[in-house]
Amino acid sequence: MARPLRVVIIGAGIGGIAAAGALRKLGHEVELYERAAGLGEVGAGIQIGPNGVKVLRALGLDSTLEGLGCEPTNIVSVAWDNAHLRFRQPLKAIAVQSYGAPYLSAHRADLHRLLLARVPESIIHLNAHCITVSSDARRAVARLADGSEVEADIIVGADGIKSTVRAALFGETPARFTEQIGWRGIVPIECVPRRIGPDKSVEIDPMEYVGWIGPGGHVICYPIRGGKLYNMYIGSISTDWAEESWAVPSSRNEMMQAFTGWNEALLGMFEKIEQVFKWGIYDRDPIPHWTKGRVTLLGDAAHPMMPTLAQGASITLEDAYTLARAMSRHADDAQRGLAAYERERIGRASRVQLQARQQFENNRKSPAPPPLSRDWIFEHDATAEPAVAAE
Ligand SMILES: Cc1cc2nc3c(=O)[nH]c(=O)nc-3n(C[C@H](O)[C@H](O)[C@H](O)COP(=O)(O)OP(=O)(O)OC[C@H]3O[C@@H](n4cnc5c(N)ncnc54)[C@H](O)[C@@H]3O)c2cc1C
């Protein structure tokens, strides 16, 4: 490598922190600017596909996330009203064999903390709200809300779904409300009923991934935090406006009302949720470029996607690793490095974004067609190339 690059990352979410870890691992100098006053994640679960787990391993995490990750054993589907079994398919038993890594579920805060432990605290600047970015032939500059400026060889906008960096590069892009809102809640694993359905004939295990499917709604449940907690994503059709955010506080009553008449076992779990968040699901088209000059985008800032494939974080992790590798290959020509990163990532990320949209549309059909295959997504190994290679 010619010389280490000076990299500024805007946003210390999963994407920004993973990118910092990957870039530092390959010898680059990184400074991270986060607008929040503290670091952390909202209390909610996250699924990490085998493609994401491969990147986590390359970043030095083990496949169990130090015992905090879970490997759901089966995918189970039950009906919303009488909880009869629609289907049960193995997941844990096939994931490593078919895709080369396990399928994990975890608490967002645990994943964030594990990634954070791999970067020094001294590189993270809190209360640092980026308001715009620019670049010229020699350097990139981020301007912060306090009037200060930071400069670097490249700037990475990892500032999430409502990215300021994306807007500065390409203008504001419209988002479409999908008339779907989701609540998120967590309960102790002991709250999961072991027998449900007609005459309690359906056995469920808290280590299974369970989907409750009904008219106008669906609920996805899986274990997190090493099997101590149970995460629920509770999706419902609504024409009401909801903010494009992952974490607006809501109330249990509001959520219960939308699920009147659903199975009592499910509603019993809802009763135990203490803190409820909701978010409105918006859809955005893929954008044709992520990079302008010496500034690029990563994660939700580049490819905000609907949650139907549960791939947002995994595709973001892939971005992080690929960016670090491309910049190392082209450390003597940062703009070439950014072009290589965009070239390697944009087609795949856009395809996943569009498949998430298609899956969303399919879920609304009655009867819903079988789920679209995610094999091509899971099989991918973003770390497969050597860390430094000729192009
Ligand atoms: C609660 C929650 C639940 C989710 N659930 C799912 C799911 O079930 N399935 C799925 O596929 N995806 C889900 N996602 C999305 C997935 O986690 C993301 O796709 C992935 O983590 C990418 O994160 P990111 O780092 O790009 O963005 P984010 O995690 O949004 O991080 C962006 C960071 O940038 C900071 N920031 C924003 N603007 C500025 C600025 N101007 N200046 C400085 N800092 C700024 C923010 O404070 C934040 O820390 C969820 C996200 C959240 C938050």
The ligand as a Gaussian input file, in Angstrom:
#p B3LYP/6-31G(d) Opt

LIG

0 1
 C      -34.125000      -0.348000      15.167000
 C      -33.726000      -0.859000      13.824000
 C      -34.246000      -2.061000      13.357000
 C      -33.872000      -2.549000      12.094000
 N      -34.384000      -3.743000      11.669000
 C      -34.009000      -4.237000      10.498000
 C      -34.496000      -5.505000      10.063000
 O      -35.259000      -6.168000      10.758000
 N      -34.091000      -5.963000       8.864000
 C      -33.240000      -5.244000       8.073000
 O      -32.911000      -5.696000       6.981000
 N      -32.772000      -4.067000       8.453000
 C      -33.134000      -3.558000       9.642000
 N      -32.648000      -2.377000      10.040000
 C      -31.757000      -1.693000       9.148000
 C      -30.397000      -2.217000       9.261000
 O      -30.055000      -2.380000      10.598000
 C      -29.561000      -1.237000       8.525000
 O      -29.799000      -1.505000       7.139000
 C      -28.097000      -1.397000       8.773000
 O      -27.816000      -1.531000      10.122000
 C      -27.339000      -0.256000       8.137000
 O      -27.076000       0.680000       9.082000
 P      -26.302000       2.000000       8.752000
 O      -25.093000       2.046000       9.624000
 O      -26.152000       2.191000       7.290000
 O      -27.356000       3.095000       9.236000
 P      -27.875000       3.413000      10.689000
 O      -27.882000       2.225000      11.554000
 O      -29.136000       4.148000      10.530000
 O      -26.759000       4.407000      11.271000
 C      -26.610000       5.717000      10.812000
 C      -25.873000       6.536000      11.864000
 O      -25.572000       7.814000      11.331000
 C      -25.898000       8.812000      12.278000
 N      -26.183000      10.035000      11.533000
 C      -27.264000      10.276000      10.756000
 N      -27.176000      11.498000      10.178000
 C      -26.005000      12.029000      10.611000
 C      -25.345000      13.261000      10.340000
 N      -25.881000      14.179000       9.536000
 N      -24.151000      13.501000      10.942000
 C      -23.585000      12.574000      11.765000
 N      -24.170000      11.377000      12.043000
 C      -25.362000      11.107000      11.467000
 C      -27.085000       8.239000      13.020000
 O      -27.249000       8.856000      14.286000
 C      -26.681000       6.770000      13.127000
 O      -25.883000       6.498000      14.252000
 C      -32.978000      -1.836000      11.278000
 C      -32.455000      -0.634000      11.744000
 C      -32.802000      -0.141000      13.015000
 C      -32.179000       1.124000      13.540000

